[in-house]
Amino acid sequence: MEEFSIYTVFNQPKAGLLGNTAAVVYQEIMPSGDYMQRLAADLNQPATTFIAPAGDDVHYLVRWFAPDAEIGLCGHGTLAAIAHLANDTSTTVRLIAGEQKLYGQITAESQAVMELDSILVSGQTDAPDGLQEALGKQIVGYFPTPNKDIVLLETEEDVFNMEPDFAALRQIKVFGYAVTAPGNVADFVSRTLVPHVQQLEDHATGSSHAALAPFWAERLGKTELKAVQLSPRGGYFKCQVQSNTTRLQGYFQKIATGKLTVSEVANVG
């Protein structure tokens, strides 16, 4: 039997921000995609991170699955994997996901940091038809990215009070949105909407902040920022923008462990 653990990450216990949960499953050999998808559906976490050795003692292969689809890049699942693999502050974890290389380590008790390529906007464009009506808030700016498009609103209150019409959002052929505004206390706030998948709204989203941190760093003229995700559970991020990379630091907590009693190849007979 192989063990798995469930973590909550990018939380801030003192502020009542619960963060995002991810299961981490370690395998000696990376399983098939069908098996990982079935197991992710059974574990039913926002993300299940699968990790396996990449041929040496330093690098690990990584893939992420939501209950209904594979995830191309999952920041909170990456931080959970780093928390799972790093023994102490001297251990650097190196993860490989296709052509993506991610790095991270534990920085202090119950805190970890991850480094990933920044996701840059390709310029400001008009928002898709129907988006403003679906969000119910005035859009100040719209910025496409290779991941989730950035939607700029005027105030933190606009982001917090937004009541998205997900049925209307599903009519727009955009995978997801990082809806953001200047923060009242934090440097910026956001919410991540993914209308075409089961979850609809993500709780604490590292991939969104790989785009939001450089976006706000340029607008605010600073490279170190604090951010709050105003999801129902809430998330907290310390961001540092370095050239073409973004470092995201957050708290983590292991909340459950278990043993897998299923294998990739079931005996039928």
VEXSE-127153 format. One line per 4 residues: their letters; for each residue y, x, z of C-alpha. Coordinates in Angstrom, 1 decimal. Layout:
a	Y/X/Z  ... $
END
This chain:
meef	0.0/0.0/0.0  3.5/1.2/-0.8  6.6/0.5/1.3  9.9/-0.9/0.4 $
siyt	13.1/-1.3/2.3  16.1/-3.6/2.0  19.6/-2.3/2.6  23.0/-3.9/2.8 $
vfnq	25.7/-1.6/1.4  29.5/-1.5/0.9  29.7/-3.5/4.1  32.4/-3.1/6.8 $
pkag	30.9/-4.4/10.1  34.2/-4.3/12.1  35.9/-6.4/9.5  33.1/-9.0/9.1 $
llgn	32.4/-7.9/5.5  28.6/-8.2/5.0  28.3/-6.2/1.8  25.6/-6.5/-0.9 $
taav	21.8/-6.3/-0.4  19.3/-4.3/-2.4  15.6/-3.6/-2.1  14.5/0.0/-2.8 $
vyqe	11.0/0.6/-4.0  9.7/4.1/-4.3  6.8/4.8/-6.8  5.1/8.1/-7.7 $
imps	5.3/7.0/-11.4  7.9/4.6/-12.7  6.1/1.2/-13.3  6.3/-0.9/-16.5 $
gdym	9.3/-3.1/-17.0  7.2/-6.3/-16.8  5.9/-5.3/-13.3  9.3/-4.3/-12.0 $
qrla	10.8/-7.6/-13.3  8.1/-9.7/-11.6  8.5/-7.8/-8.3  12.3/-8.1/-8.4 $
adln	11.9/-11.9/-8.9  9.5/-12.0/-5.9  11.8/-10.0/-3.6  14.7/-12.1/-4.8 $
qpat	17.5/-9.7/-3.9  20.7/-9.3/-5.9  19.2/-6.0/-7.1  15.9/-4.2/-6.6 $
tfia	16.1/-0.5/-7.2  13.0/1.4/-8.4  12.9/5.1/-8.0  10.3/7.7/-9.0 $
pagd	10.2/11.5/-9.1  11.5/13.0/-12.4  9.2/16.0/-12.5  10.8/18.1/-9.8 $
dvhy	11.9/17.9/-6.2  15.6/17.3/-7.0  15.9/14.5/-9.6  14.7/10.9/-9.5 $
lvrw	14.3/8.3/-12.2  16.0/5.0/-11.4  16.0/1.5/-12.8  17.6/-1.7/-11.4 $
fapd	16.5/-5.3/-11.7  18.0/-8.6/-10.7  15.6/-11.5/-10.2  16.1/-12.6/-13.8 $
aeig	17.0/-9.5/-15.8  17.2/-5.7/-15.8  20.6/-4.3/-14.9  22.2/-1.5/-17.0 $
lcgh	24.2/0.0/-14.1  24.0/-1.1/-10.5  26.4/0.6/-8.1  25.3/-1.0/-4.9 $
gtla	21.6/-0.5/-5.8  22.4/3.2/-6.4  24.0/3.6/-3.0  21.0/1.9/-1.4 $
aiah	18.7/4.5/-3.2  20.9/7.3/-1.9  20.7/6.0/1.6  16.9/5.7/1.2 $
land	16.3/9.2/-0.2  18.9/11.4/1.6  17.6/12.8/4.9  20.9/14.1/6.2 $
tstt	24.4/15.2/5.0  23.0/18.3/3.4  20.9/16.4/0.9  22.3/15.7/-2.6 $
vrli	20.5/12.9/-4.4  20.4/13.1/-8.2  19.4/10.0/-10.1  18.7/9.6/-13.8 $
ageq	19.0/6.3/-15.6  18.6/6.9/-19.4  21.7/9.1/-20.3  23.4/8.2/-17.1 $
klyg	23.4/10.8/-14.3  24.5/9.7/-10.8  24.9/11.8/-7.7  25.3/11.0/-4.0 $
qita	24.7/11.9/-0.4  25.1/10.7/3.1  28.5/11.7/4.4  28.3/10.5/8.0 $
esqa	26.3/8.2/10.2  25.7/5.0/8.2  28.0/6.1/5.4  27.1/7.4/1.9 $
vmel	29.0/8.4/-1.2  28.0/8.1/-4.9  29.6/9.6/-8.0  29.4/8.1/-11.4 $
dsil	31.2/8.2/-14.7  34.5/6.2/-14.7  34.5/3.1/-16.9  37.8/3.1/-18.8 $
vsgq	39.7/0.2/-20.3  40.2/0.2/-24.0  43.7/-1.3/-23.8  45.2/-4.7/-23.0 $
tdap	44.3/-7.7/-25.2  44.7/-11.4/-25.1  42.2/-13.2/-22.8  39.4/-15.1/-24.4 $
dglq	40.2/-18.8/-25.2  39.4/-21.0/-22.2  39.2/-18.2/-19.6  42.4/-19.0/-17.8 $
ealg	41.4/-22.7/-17.6  37.9/-21.7/-16.3  39.4/-19.5/-13.6  42.1/-21.9/-12.7 $
kqiv	44.7/-19.1/-12.2  47.4/-17.5/-14.3  46.1/-14.4/-16.0  48.7/-11.5/-15.9 $
gyfp	46.6/-9.1/-18.0  43.2/-8.8/-19.7  41.6/-5.4/-20.3  38.1/-5.1/-22.0 $
tpnk	35.7/-2.4/-20.8  32.2/-1.4/-21.9  30.9/-3.1/-18.7  32.8/-6.0/-17.1 $
divl	36.2/-6.9/-18.4  39.1/-6.6/-16.0  41.2/-9.7/-15.4  44.5/-9.1/-13.6 $
lete	46.0/-11.8/-11.5  49.3/-11.7/-9.6  48.3/-11.9/-6.0  45.5/-11.4/-3.5 $
edvf	45.7/-15.1/-2.7  45.1/-16.0/-6.3  41.9/-13.9/-6.3  40.7/-15.3/-2.9 $
nmep	41.5/-19.0/-3.7  40.0/-18.9/-7.3  37.3/-21.5/-7.8  35.7/-20.5/-11.1 $
dfaa	34.2/-23.1/-13.4  30.9/-21.3/-14.2  29.8/-23.9/-16.8  33.0/-23.2/-18.7 $
lrqi	32.7/-19.5/-18.3  29.2/-19.6/-19.8  30.7/-20.9/-23.0  32.6/-17.6/-23.4 $
kvfg	30.6/-14.7/-24.9  31.6/-12.1/-22.3  29.0/-10.8/-19.9  31.2/-10.5/-16.8 $
yavt	34.6/-10.1/-15.3  36.2/-8.0/-12.5  39.0/-10.3/-11.4  41.6/-8.2/-9.5 $
apgn	45.1/-8.1/-8.0  47.1/-5.9/-5.7  45.9/-6.1/-2.1  48.0/-7.1/0.9 $
vadf	46.4/-4.4/3.1  43.9/-2.7/0.8  45.2/-1.0/-2.4  43.5/-3.7/-4.5 $
vsrt	41.1/-6.6/-4.2  38.7/-8.1/-6.6  35.8/-10.5/-7.3  33.0/-10.0/-9.8 $
lvph	31.9/-13.0/-11.9  28.7/-12.8/-14.0  28.3/-16.3/-15.4  25.4/-15.6/-17.7 $
vqql	22.9/-14.5/-15.0  21.4/-16.3/-12.0  23.7/-14.9/-9.4  27.0/-16.0/-10.9 $
edha	29.2/-14.0/-8.4  28.2/-10.6/-7.1  29.0/-9.7/-3.5  30.0/-6.0/-3.6 $
tgss	29.9/-4.3/-7.0  29.9/-0.6/-7.5  29.9/-0.8/-11.3  33.1/-3.0/-11.2 $
haal	34.8/-0.4/-9.0  33.9/2.3/-11.5  36.3/0.5/-13.7  38.8/-0.9/-11.1 $
apfw	39.3/2.4/-9.3  40.7/4.4/-12.3  42.5/1.2/-13.5  44.4/1.0/-10.2 $
aerl	44.7/4.7/-9.8  46.8/4.8/-12.9  48.9/1.8/-12.0  49.5/2.9/-8.4 $
gkte	49.9/6.7/-9.1  47.3/7.7/-6.5  43.7/9.0/-6.7  42.4/7.8/-3.3 $
lkav	42.3/4.0/-2.8  40.8/1.4/-0.5  39.4/-1.8/-1.9  38.1/-5.1/-0.7 $
qlsp	35.8/-7.4/-2.7  36.7/-11.0/-1.8  33.2/-12.4/-2.4  31.5/-14.9/0.0 $
rggy	29.9/-11.9/1.8  32.7/-9.4/1.2  32.6/-5.8/0.4  34.6/-2.6/1.3 $
fkcq	35.0/0.5/-0.8  36.7/3.9/-0.4  37.4/5.1/-4.0  38.4/8.5/-5.2 $
vqsn	39.2/9.1/-8.9  38.5/12.6/-10.2  39.1/13.3/-13.9  36.4/11.3/-15.7 $
ttrl	34.4/10.4/-12.6  34.7/8.0/-9.7  33.4/8.5/-6.2  32.6/5.4/-4.2 $
qgyf	32.0/5.7/-0.5  30.7/2.9/1.7  28.8/1.9/4.8  25.1/1.1/4.6 $
qkia	22.5/-0.4/6.9  18.7/-0.8/6.6  18.0/-4.4/7.4  14.3/-4.7/6.6 $
tgkl	11.1/-2.8/5.7  7.8/-4.0/4.3  4.6/-3.1/2.5  3.7/-4.0/-1.1 $
tvse	0.3/-5.5/-1.4  0.5/-6.1/-5.1  -0.2/-3.5/-7.8  0.9/-3.2/-11.4 $
vanv	-2.6/-3.9/-12.7  -4.2/-6.9/-11.1  -8.0/-7.3/-11.0  -9.0/-10.4/-12.8 $
g	-12.6/-11.7/-12.6 $
END
